[in-house]
Amino acid sequence: MSLELKNASVVRAGKAILDQATLTCEPGRFIAFCGPNGAGKTTALSLLSGALRPDQGDALMEGASIRSWKPLELAQRRAVVAQSSPLSFPFHVHEVVEMGRTPWSGITGRRRNSEIVAAAMAEMELTELGARNYLTLSGGERQRVNIARVLAQLWDTSAEQGQRWLLLDEPTAALDLRHQISLLALLRRLAQQGWGVVAVLHDLHLVYEHADDVVLFRDGQVFASGGARDVLSPEAVQRVYRLEAPYALAV
Amino acid sequence: MDQLRTGLSPQALPQERDTSLADAAGAMQAARERRGQVVVLGCFSLAVIGVVLSIMLGPLEIGAFDVIRIGLGAIGLETTGDLTRVQIGVVESIRAPRALLGMLAGAALGGAGAAMQGFFRNPLADPGLIGVSAGGAVAAVAVIVLGSVSLAGFTAALGTFALPIAAFLGSLTSVVIIYSLSIVEGRVVVATMLLAGVAINALAFSGIGYLTFLADDTQLRDLTFWTLGSLGGATWSRVLPAALGMSIAIVMLLSLMRPLNALLLGEDDASALGVDVERAKRTAAIGTALGVGAATAACGIVVFIGLVVPHLVRLITGPDHRYVLPGSCCLGASLVLFADIVARIAVTPAELPLGVVTSAIGAPFFFWLLLRDKKRSVLG
């Protein structure tokens, strides 16, 4: 019941942007991918989501190669928030959230769908914006809409239907401080309820505060992984980010 | 907080939860759905009226009831003994194939416009603007001019299907070129898409120009009228092969209602939602090429339908393809049929080219769209 990379490499223009990465994500934990720009965090996340195929090695979900999963089965248990969304058509906010229910069309009833969409919007404090044109929203509001969409996607997946995985690439990037904190608290809560949560995050203070585990990337390789407070030692942060002095996160 | 926690538990939402939010969201959704359904139904009725009017009007006027009676008579449900043989003949061999061609060509062009705009995630992707029509046209003109010379083998092998198949291949080539040029790392570069369309159009029209230069006098009369678009050449032998192609294309395009919605989020997000992106893209490309190619083969280049129609539908229904696609097919059919009626009666006894009428409607509409979007700065 885990999400793994096994010796996975991705080569672009002759350079390995991910080099023989091996890591295991267990469900029930909020796992943060951290490291400097270009260290391979997003690439690793794309391998885990199946958006990208490794040139060498493999990405596995529950022991089976992601490639061998049927797209619909995958969509019913794993959801992805990308860094940005190219949506350029004037959908209403509630319609974008409703798109998260795509893998369940014909399975979930109308009434239940509306309930889920409403609840996912409420979770992201979007209820007031339901009838707004998505294109008129700010970057942070759009980000919350996309998070609500993936929450709606996995909302009803039961334990019998499979393990739920939520993969997020810099989900806090456009959010204000309050929404950053409440999103990380939500991710932590979801992990406590048994979801697998993997997020690429840059704010080490927030990670230190909220995440269970951390995978530190440097130069396309996994530098360290383990419990957040063990991995993010002042010395490790100094070495990974090439700082001049040890950097303490503990307040 | 407690409420949220139960909401996210695997046991799903409990019944006693406050349902007013869900009611509000449901009502919002239902309102848009109802509006979408009304629009699709309205456009469909308009297309039916267009078909009947198109058969009624002309030098020999035929009453609406007689049109319906001849239609029923053709399948043996009504006796038409009191109508003259001329009336029945005019309807059956002149106006019916013309109306059928107008209806299907309009539906194929409207649907293809909606599909291309979704496929390229941009409301400016029109089969005419990006060269899909011109690609079909140059191939069709080649068959007309060279059909008895260098392409003799091709036309002999395919018979009446030679023209629509050639046009389909020409249109498909345009779609493939545009796609491979304008998608960079999964993102659509809109400027490249439009400029590639300009280049393909220029190339295709130079090809058409050269073929026109090669054409003999009888072919020439055919070509000049045909490059401006017309339903005038509608005979059953010409309409039926194209009709088959357009019908298949319309069915293919209508199957894209849900995948296209997800595709608007981007290819990665769509595939994360379980949509078979490669298959959806293939269906959109082939359906568009087949629809536009077959329509172009039968009635020439009819511009602006693919641009104007989906915009008009989207204005009222919003961008949901469950309504935009069928609505565009029906409104496209109506618009072509009514434009053809105008083309026929504006300068009787002569006939205007259909493309002239659709441009006269479409180009000002395009200007209006640009002006409106300039003010609002957001499409929609």
Interface residues (C-beta under 8 A of the other chain):
Chain A: S49 G50 A51 P71 L72 E73 L74 A75 Q76 R78 A79 V80 A82 S85 P86 L87 S88 F89 P90 F91 H92 H94 E95 V96 E98 M99 G100 T102 P103 S105 R110 R111 S114 E115 I116 V117 A118 A119 M121 A122 E123 T127 G130 A131 N133 L135 T136 L151 Q153 W155 D156 T157 S158 A159 R189 L190 Q193 G194
Chain B: L4 R5 G7 L8 S9 P10 A12 L13 T19 L21 A22 D23 A24 A25 G26 M28 Q29 R32 R121 N122 P123 R187 V188 R258 N261 A262 L264 L265 G266 D268 D269 S271 A272 L273 G274 V275 D276 G318 P319 D320 V378 L379 G380
